[in-house]
Amino acid sequence: MKFTLFSALTASVLMLAAPAAFAGDAHHPHHEHGVAGAESLHLDAAGRKWATDEVLRQSMESINRAMKQALPKIHRERFAAAEYRKLAADIEQQVGEIVENCALSPEADAMLHRVVGELAGGAGMMEDARPAARHDGADRVVQALKSYGRYFRHPGWKAAGG
């Protein structure tokens, strides 16, 4: 993945930042971002989950671990705005790692970037001033983690909140 892909991801994240903006997409020669979230995901042509690589698995584990730690306080409405901002920054850092370093087939990459778009969109919502939007952003991240587990091979994966 190249810097231009990161620019495309950034543009799609801006489109995804509003809760109702699930229909936007941005294109790169073989990459799609954030189009309609999980409903546009599918398994490979043989009906199997998509392959992953070590960079992707490590970054997804990091995001998942952070969400698992945060969810008890989020559910009790005891997660402060500063904590949401820190969590969002951590997710955005891991998304950047995925964008810069994952090496999947073009088809798997296209599917992955639907999940990545949802992760980035949820992280953006967690930076909102409104508590309800921050909570909705956390939920969006959790849903993206669940979608990742449904469509990508990651041994031992158990999504936060699931």
N, C-alpha and C positions, 0 to 999 in steps of 0.2 A: 504494500500500500504506500502511496506517495503523499507528499504534502498537499497536493491538490485534492486528494480524497479527504484529508482532514478539513480543508476549506469547505468541501461539499457537506461533510458531516456537520460542521458548525452552522452552515446555512440551514440545513434541515432541522437542527436542534432549535434554531430560532423559530421555525415554522411550527415545531412541536411543543413549544413552551406553553401555549395556551391549552387548557384541557380539551377543548373541542376541536383542536387542529390535528386530528389523526389522519386526515386525507392527503396532506401534502407529501410531496416527494421531491428528491433531488437526484440527478443522474450523473454518473461518471461512466466511462466506457463499459464497465461490467459490475457496477455497484449501485445498489438502491438503498435508501435510508428511510426508515420510519413510515412506510406506506401502510396505513390501516392496521398497524400493529400485528398482533398474533393471528388475526383472521386471515391474513395473506400468507402465512407460513405454511409450508408443507414438507413432507418427507422427500427423500430423493426418489428417482425414477423407479427404484427397486422396492420402495416402501420402507427404507431403512432411515435411521437417524443420520444426520450429516456428521462427517468427520470433524474432529477438533485438533488443535495442536497444543503444545505445552504452554505457550504464551497465553493463548486464549483460556485454557483451563485455569491457570494461575490467576489471571485477572478476574475471571468470573468467580473463583473461590474467594478472592479478596472482597469483591462486592457482596457476595452472598454472606460471608462472615460478618461484615459490617452491618448488613441489614438484620441478621439474626440477633446481633447485640442490641440494635436500636429498637427493634419492634416491641419489646415489652413496655418500654417507656412511651413509645408512640401510641400504642393501644390504650395506655392509661392517660393519654394527653399530658404527659410529663416531659416531653421532648422539647427543649427550648429552641427558639429561632436560631441561636448561634450553633446549637448541635445539628440542626438541619443543614445549615450552611456548611459546616465541617463535613457532614456525611455527603452532601452534594459534591463538594470539592474532591473528596476521596473517590467517589464514583466517576466523576469527570476525569480524574487522573487515570483511573484504570481503563476507561473508555479510550482515552488517548493512547494508552499502551497497546490496546487491542488494534486500534486503527493504524498505528505506526508499525506494529510488529507481527501481527498474525499472518499466517501464510496458508490460506485454504484455497481449494479449487474455486474458480470463478462462481460456480453454482452455489457452493456452500457459503462462500463469501457474501453473495447476494442475500441469502437467507439470514445469515448472521447479522447483516447490517439492518435488517428489520428489527431484530432484538436490540442491537446497539442504539438504534434511533429511539426506541422506547426507554432504554436506560437513561440516555442523555436527556430526553424530554422530561422524564420523571425527576431527574436531578435538577433540571432547570426549574421545575415547579416547586421543588423543595426550597429554593432560594426566594420564593415569593413572600411578600409581607403578610399575606393573609394566612392564618392558621389552617383553614380548610384546604387551601391550595397546597400548602406544604404536606398535609396529610394525604391528599390525593396524589401528590407526586411520589410519596413513599409507596402508596398502593400500586402506582404504575410501575415502579421499579420491581416490586414483588411479582407482579404479573409478568413482567419481562423475564425475570429469573425462572418462573414456572414454564414459560414458553421455551426458554433455552433448554430446560430439562426434557421437555416433550419432543424437541426436534433435533437435538444435538447429542452425540455420544460423549458422555463425560462420566466415566466409572464412579459409582458411589454418590452421584449428585442427588442432593435433597434440598430443594429450594427453600429459602427463608419463607416463613409464613405458611408453609404447605405441609 
